[in-house]
Amino acid sequence: MPKLPPTIIDVEASGFGAQSYPVEVGLIRCDGERFCSLIKPADDWQHWDEQAQQLHGISRDDLATYGQSPTDVCLQLNKFVGSSTVYCDGWVVDYPWLIKLFNTAGVPMEFRVSSLDFLLKEHQMDVWDAVKEGLLAEFNDRRHRASSDAELIQLTYMESLNQSG
C-alpha cells in the first residue's frame, strides 16, 4: 500500500520581517484536496514590502478586493484541516504568521503545525534540492503562490521518498 503524502501548508506574507503578516494561505491535504485564500489585512497590519509583492505577485488591492477576513480564513482552515497535523518547509516563518492570523482573529487553532524536517529521512534530505529543482523545471509556468508552493513541497516530499526508497 503506497504511503500517503503529508498535508502541507504554505503562507505568503507582506514582507520578510517581524512586522510582516500573512496575505495568503494555501494547503494541500494528504488526499489531494486543496484550500487557498487571500487574507484581508487587519487594521493594525501596515507593513508592506515591495520585494515580497514582486515574489508572490499579490498586491494590496488584491487583498482588499479578494481577501477574506482573518476570522473567516481561520474558521475555514479549522474545518478543512480538523485536528490533524500540517507540515511546512518554512516553519520558522510560516508558523509565526499563522499564529498572528489566529491571534488576530481570536480563533483557536484546532490543528497542529510542524516542520517538514521531522518527517524527512536522511536520504530524502540528500536528494531534496535536486528533486525540487527538477519539479520546478517541469512546472516553470506556475506562479509563486501559497497553494502552488504547498503542492510543490508535497510532490517533492513524495518524489524524494520514491528516489530514496
C-alpha positions in Angstrom: 0.0 0.0 0.0 1.5 3.4 -1.0 2.3 5.9 1.7 0.0 8.9 1.8 1.8 12.3 1.4 1.7 14.7 4.3 -0.7 17.6 4.5 1.3 20.7 3.5 0.6 24.3 4.4 2.3 27.4 3.0 1.9 31.1 3.8 2.7 34.1 1.7 3.3 37.3 3.6 3.6 41.1 3.3 7.3 41.0 3.9 10.1 39.2 5.5 10.5 40.7 9.0 8.8 40.6 12.3 6.2 43.3 11.3 5.1 41.3 8.3 1.7 39.5 8.2 0.1 36.7 6.2 -1.5 37.7 2.9 -2.3 34.2 1.6 -2.5 30.7 3.0 -2.6 27.6 0.8 -2.9 24.0 1.8 -3.0 20.6 0.2 -4.2 17.7 2.3 -2.9 14.1 2.1 -6.0 13.2 0.0 -5.1 15.9 -2.6 -7.9 18.3 -1.6 -6.9 22.0 -1.6 -7.6 25.1 0.3 -6.4 28.6 -0.7 -7.4 32.1 0.5 -6.2 35.6 0.3 -6.4 37.4 3.6 -7.7 40.9 4.1 -5.3 42.7 6.4 -6.3 43.6 9.9 -6.4 47.4 10.6 -3.1 47.2 12.5 -1.3 45.2 9.8 0.5 48.0 8.0 3.9 46.7 6.9 4.4 46.2 3.2 7.5 45.1 1.3 7.6 45.6 -2.5 10.1 42.8 -2.8 7.7 40.4 -1.2 4.9 41.6 -3.6 7.2 41.0 -6.5 7.9 37.5 -5.3 4.3 36.4 -4.8 2.5 38.8 -7.1 -0.2 39.7 -4.6 -1.0 43.4 -4.3 -2.7 45.4 -1.5 -5.6 46.0 -4.0 -5.9 42.2 -4.5 -6.2 41.7 -0.7 -8.8 44.5 -0.4 -10.8 43.1 -3.3 -10.5 39.3 -2.9 -9.2 38.8 0.6 -11.3 37.2 3.3 -11.3 38.4 6.9 -8.8 36.7 9.3 -11.7 35.2 11.2 -13.3 33.6 8.1 -9.9 32.2 6.9 -9.2 30.7 10.4 -12.7 29.1 10.7 -12.3 27.6 7.2 -8.8 26.3 7.9 -10.0 24.6 11.1 -12.9 23.0 9.2 -10.7 21.9 6.3 -7.9 20.5 8.4 -9.7 19.3 11.6 -7.4 18.2 14.4 -4.7 16.8 12.2 -1.1 17.9 11.8 0.0 20.0 8.8 3.6 20.4 7.8 5.6 23.3 6.3 9.0 23.7 4.9 9.5 27.1 6.4 8.2 26.6 9.9 10.2 29.4 11.4 8.3 31.9 9.3 5.1 30.2 8.4 4.2 29.2 12.0 4.5 32.8 13.4 2.4 34.1 10.5 -0.3 31.5 11.3 -0.1 32.4 15.0 -0.5 36.1 14.0 -3.5 35.2 11.8 -5.3 33.1 14.5 -4.5 35.6 17.3 -5.8 38.5 15.3 -9.0 36.5 14.5 -9.4 35.4 18.1 -10.0 31.9 16.9 -8.2 28.9 18.5 -6.1 26.9 16.0 -7.5 23.3 16.1 -4.7 21.7 14.1 -1.0 21.3 14.8 1.8 22.8 12.6 5.1 21.0 12.4 8.3 21.3 10.5 8.5 19.0 7.5 12.1 18.3 8.6 10.6 16.0 11.3 9.3 13.7 8.5 12.3 13.7 6.2 14.6 10.7 6.2 18.3 11.4 5.8 18.3 10.1 2.2 15.4 12.4 1.4 17.4 15.3 2.6 20.3 14.3 0.4 18.1 14.5 -2.8 15.6 17.2 -1.7 17.1 20.2 -3.6 17.7 18.3 -6.8 14.2 16.8 -6.7 12.6 20.2 -6.1 14.7 21.8 -8.8 13.6 19.1 -11.3 10.0 19.6 -10.4 10.3 23.4 -10.7 11.7 22.9 -14.2 8.6 20.8 -15.1 6.3 23.4 -13.7 8.1 26.5 -14.7 4.9 28.4 -15.6 3.5 28.1 -12.1 3.2 31.2 -10.0 4.9 31.5 -6.7 1.7 31.3 -4.5 0.8 29.5 -1.4 -1.3 26.7 -2.9 1.2 26.1 -5.8 4.1 26.1 -3.3 2.3 23.6 -1.0 1.7 21.3 -3.9 5.4 21.6 -5.0 6.5 20.8 -1.4 4.2 17.8 -1.2 5.4 16.5 -4.7 9.0 17.0 -3.7 8.4 15.0 -0.5 6.8 12.1 -2.4 9.4 12.1 -5.2 12.3 12.3 -2.8 10.8 9.4 -0.8 10.4 7.3 -4.0 14.0 8.1 -5.1 15.5 7.2 -1.8 13.1 4.3 -1.4 
